[in-house]
Amino acid sequence: MSHVARKRFGQHFLTDHGIIDAIVAAIAPVAGEPVVEIGPGLAALTQPLVERLGQLTVIELDRDLAARLRQHPQLDVVESDILKVDIAALAQRLQASGSLRIVGNLPYNISTPILFHLLDHVAVVRDQHFMLQKEVIDRMVAAPATADYGRLSVMLQWRYAMENVLFVPPGSFDPPPRVDSAVVRMVPLAEPPAIDVRLYGELVQTAFSQRRKILRNTLGRWLEARGFAGQFDLQRRAEEVPVAEYVALTQAVQA
């Protein structure tokens, strides 16, 4: 029985075998590794992965697809919304603390919340490979003082080394999305800076709350309210400040 893509789940099923092979090559799975796939759908990526791994854990929200996936003897199916899955607990169950590999064609309508959810569990992750809307990946890997550099860039780059590894055109999917896609590789930094992540998030959100204004009008007031007396150039716009400076400022504020 064929499955009709559900708009509310943001379903677009990958059908291009050349692209599938390229994604698997980028992931380079090795038998026995603890790998979790988010949103396996019709198993286009799942099948070649499990053939190489021997066993694969998949997280699928769609009840019909989850039931279909359970028929595969090598799949451990978690029927749930990824935003409600405790990744650290899952890694513990798979005996994969620090070595969990996560892959998936993420639903584009909630890709940013998923990335932030996984950021909370980054300590148990070895790497992540995700298919996303290309413009989202452009923002993730953007350099300072470019149009794509923003809150998402700063919130992820302090913790991951990231690269756009593959372009994926709309015709690779059924139904085709109205946007270009790409695959990103995210590798947690081995020695990330020690910061209060919640404070960092609040600082960065404040800085980018009014992109067109200089930071004196946004971040300046936030710093003043916290009694910050240190040095920081507020005569810039948020997108002109490198990640390392946001990190250093957070460390200075929390000191």
C-alpha positions in Angstrom: 0.0 0.0 0.0 1.4 3.4 -1.0 1.9 6.2 1.5 0.6 9.7 0.8 3.0 12.4 2.0 1.4 14.4 4.9 1.8 18.1 4.7 1.4 18.5 8.5 4.5 16.4 9.1 6.4 18.2 6.3 6.9 15.0 4.4 9.0 15.0 1.3 10.4 11.5 0.4 13.9 11.2 -1.1 13.8 9.1 -4.3 17.0 10.0 -6.1 19.3 6.9 -5.7 22.4 8.9 -6.8 21.8 11.4 -4.0 21.0 8.6 -1.5 24.4 7.0 -2.3 26.2 10.3 -1.9 24.6 10.9 1.5 25.5 7.4 2.7 29.1 8.0 1.4 29.2 11.2 3.4 28.1 9.5 6.5 30.4 6.5 6.0 28.6 4.2 8.4 30.6 1.3 9.9 29.0 -2.0 11.1 28.1 -1.9 14.7 28.1 1.8 15.2 25.2 3.3 17.2 23.3 5.4 14.7 19.9 7.1 15.1 17.9 8.2 12.0 15.3 11.0 12.5 12.3 10.8 10.2 13.1 7.6 8.1 9.9 8.0 6.1 9.7 5.3 3.4 13.2 4.0 4.3 15.1 5.4 1.3 18.1 6.2 3.4 17.3 3.7 6.1 17.7 0.6 3.9 21.3 1.3 2.7 22.3 2.5 6.2 21.0 -0.7 8.0 22.7 -2.9 5.3 26.0 -1.4 6.4 25.3 -1.1 10.1 23.4 -4.3 10.8 21.2 -2.5 13.3 19.6 1.0 13.3 17.4 3.0 15.6 14.8 5.2 13.9 12.6 7.9 15.3 9.3 8.3 13.4 6.2 10.3 14.3 3.9 9.1 11.6 1.9 6.1 13.0 1.4 4.4 9.7 5.1 4.7 8.7 6.2 3.5 12.2 4.1 0.4 11.8 5.6 -0.3 8.4 9.1 0.2 9.8 8.5 -2.2 12.7 8.2 -5.0 10.1 12.0 -4.7 9.5 13.8 -7.0 11.9 17.0 -4.8 12.1 15.2 -1.6 13.0 14.6 -0.4 16.5 11.6 2.0 16.1 10.9 4.8 18.4 7.4 6.2 17.6 7.6 9.8 18.8 8.1 13.4 18.0 11.9 14.0 18.0 11.3 17.1 20.1 10.1 14.9 22.9 12.8 12.3 22.7 15.5 12.3 25.5 18.6 11.8 23.3 20.8 11.4 26.3 18.6 8.6 27.7 18.5 7.0 24.2 22.3 7.1 23.9 22.5 5.4 27.3 20.2 2.7 26.2 22.3 2.1 23.1 25.5 2.2 25.2 26.6 5.1 23.0 27.4 8.0 25.4 29.7 10.3 23.4 29.6 8.2 20.3 26.0 8.5 19.0 25.7 9.3 15.3 22.5 11.1 14.2 21.3 11.3 10.7 18.1 12.3 8.9 16.0 14.2 6.4 14.6 16.7 8.9 11.1 18.2 8.4 11.8 21.7 7.1 8.9 23.3 9.0 10.5 22.5 12.4 14.2 22.1 11.5 15.5 24.9 13.8 13.7 23.6 16.9 15.1 20.2 16.2 18.7 21.6 15.9 18.3 23.5 19.2 16.8 20.3 20.9 19.8 18.3 19.8 22.2 21.1 21.0 20.9 20.3 24.5 22.2 16.8 24.1 25.4 17.4 22.2 27.6 15.8 24.9 26.5 12.3 23.8 26.9 12.9 20.1 29.8 12.1 17.8 28.5 13.7 14.7 25.3 14.6 12.8 24.4 14.5 9.1 21.1 16.2 8.1 19.3 17.1 5.0 17.8 20.6 5.4 16.6 23.5 3.4 19.7 24.9 1.7 19.0 28.4 3.0 19.0 27.1 6.6 22.4 25.4 6.1 23.7 28.6 4.5 22.8 30.4 7.8 24.3 27.6 9.9 27.7 27.9 8.3 27.7 31.6 7.5 30.7 33.9 8.3 30.3 37.2 10.2 29.4 40.3 8.2 27.5 38.3 5.6 23.7 38.4 4.9 23.2 34.8 6.1 25.0 35.3 9.5 22.6 35.5 12.3 21.3 33.9 15.5 21.4 30.4 14.2 25.0 30.8 13.0 26.1 32.0 16.4 24.1 29.5 18.5 25.5 26.5 16.6 29.1 27.6 15.7 30.2 27.9 19.3 29.6 24.1 19.7 30.0 22.5 16.3 32.3 22.5 13.3 30.0 22.4 10.3 30.2 22.1 6.6 27.7 21.9 3.6 28.7 18.6 2.0 26.0 18.1 -0.7 23.5 20.1 -2.8 20.1 18.3 -3.3 17.7 19.7 -6.0 13.9 19.6 -5.5 13.5 16.9 -8.2 15.3 14.4 -5.8 12.1 14.2 -3.8 8.5 13.1 -4.1 6.6 15.4 -3.8 9.3 18.0 -4.8 9.7 20.8 -2.2 9.6 24.4 -3.4 13.1 25.0 -2.2 16.6 23.7 -2.7 18.0 21.3 -0.1 21.5 20.4 1.1 23.2 18.1 3.5 25.2 19.4 6.4 27.8 17.7 8.5 28.0 18.8 12.2 30.8 17.6 14.4 30.8 18.7 18.1 34.0 20.6 19.1 36.3 18.4 21.2 37.1 21.3 23.6 34.1 23.8 23.5 34.4 27.0 25.6 32.9 26.8 29.1 29.9 29.0 29.0 26.4 29.3 30.6 24.4 28.2 27.6 21.2 29.8 28.7 22.9 33.1 29.3 24.6 32.8 25.9 21.3 32.1 24.2 19.7 35.1 25.9 22.6 37.4 25.0 22.6 36.3 21.3 18.8 36.6 21.0 19.0 40.1 22.4 21.8 41.1 20.0 19.9 39.9 16.9 16.5 41.1 18.1 16.8 44.3 15.9 19.4 43.4 13.2 19.4 46.9 11.6 20.2 48.8 14.8 23.7 49.1 16.3 24.2 46.9 19.4 24.1 49.9 21.8 20.3 50.1 21.4 19.7 46.4 22.1 22.6 44.5 23.7 23.9 47.7 25.4 20.7 48.0 27.5 20.8 44.3 28.3 24.4 44.6 29.5 23.7 47.7 31.5 20.8 46.0 33.3 23.3 43.3 34.4 25.8 45.9 35.7 28.4 44.9 33.1 31.3 47.3 33.2 33.7 45.6 30.9 34.9 46.6 27.4 32.8 45.6 24.3 32.4 47.6 21.1 28.7 48.3 20.9 29.0 50.6 17.8 28.5 47.5 15.5 25.5 45.6 14.2 25.0 42.1 15.6 26.1 40.4 12.3 29.5 42.1 12.5 30.5 40.3 15.7 32.4 37.0 15.5 31.2 34.0 17.5 34.3 34.1 19.6 33.5 37.6 20.8 29.9 36.6 21.8 31.4 33.7 23.7 34.0 35.9 25.5 31.3 38.5 26.3 29.1 35.7 27.9 32.0 34.5 29.9 32.7 38.1 31.1 29.0 38.7 32.1 28.8 35.4 34.0 32.1 35.9 35.8 
